């Protein structure tokens, strides 16, 4: 056997074993709380937007401000969803839960816009609670940072709603 081939075989035998595959935590910084929060906050915000379009005159400016802030949050939430590799489907479609504006809620609000303040309060309180849960239990730094921003915004928004 030629010397070069022998040396190559000898070196190949001394090569380090391949590294084990990365664990799921090494592949993604997102844990179950992070992904659940993102997947819930998107429909929470999306389903509120049509209700804001029928705000009574006394809430018109507040509703417009909420619509703008929630639309901006949606941009960031969708970026987090994409970074986490989550599908863009609504895993909460048809669910009834506090703060989530259902089709039935929207029908009531469209029929009687005076029902909007109560639903807004419920939405703002619930999304603040969800943001606090993300802060306490999430692992992705960017998601937690955004949750802190959402929680702070909700405190301010609840304060404004209380003044109206």
FENNOR-V423437 format. One record per backbone hydrogen bond with DSSP energy under -1.0 kcal/mol. CO is the residue of the C=O (numbers start at 1). NH is the residue of the N-H. If there is no record, write none. Layout:
# FENNOR-V423437
[[CO & NH] [CO & NH]]
This chain:
# FENNOR-V423437
[[2 & 6] [3 & 7] [4 & 8] [5 & 9] [6 & 10] [7 & 11] [8 & 12] [9 & 13] [23 & 27] [24 & 28] [31 & 35] [32 & 36] [33 & 37] [34 & 38] [35 & 39] [36 & 40] [37 & 41] [38 & 42] [40 & 44] [41 & 45] [42 & 46] [43 & 47] [45 & 49] [48 & 52] [51 & 54] [52 & 55] [56 & 59] [57 & 60] [59 & 63] [60 & 64] [61 & 65] [62 & 66] [63 & 67] [64 & 68] [65 & 69] [66 & 70] [67 & 71] [68 & 72] [69 & 73] [70 & 74] [71 & 75] [72 & 76] [73 & 77] [74 & 78] [75 & 79] [76 & 80] [77 & 81] [78 & 82] [79 & 83] [80 & 84] [81 & 86] [89 & 91] [90 & 93] [92 & 95] [97 & 100] [102 & 106] [103 & 107] [104 & 108] [105 & 109] [106 & 110] [107 & 111] [108 & 112] [112 & 115] [113 & 116] [115 & 119] [116 & 120] [117 & 121] [118 & 122] [119 & 123] [120 & 124] [121 & 125] [122 & 126] [123 & 127] [124 & 128] [125 & 129] [126 & 130] [127 & 131] [128 & 132] [129 & 133] [130 & 134] [131 & 135] [132 & 136] [133 & 137] [134 & 138] [140 & 144] [141 & 145] [142 & 146] [143 & 147] [144 & 148] [145 & 149] [146 & 150] [147 & 151] [148 & 152] [149 & 153] [150 & 154] [151 & 155] [152 & 156] [153 & 157] [154 & 158] [155 & 159] [156 & 160] [157 & 161] [158 & 162]]
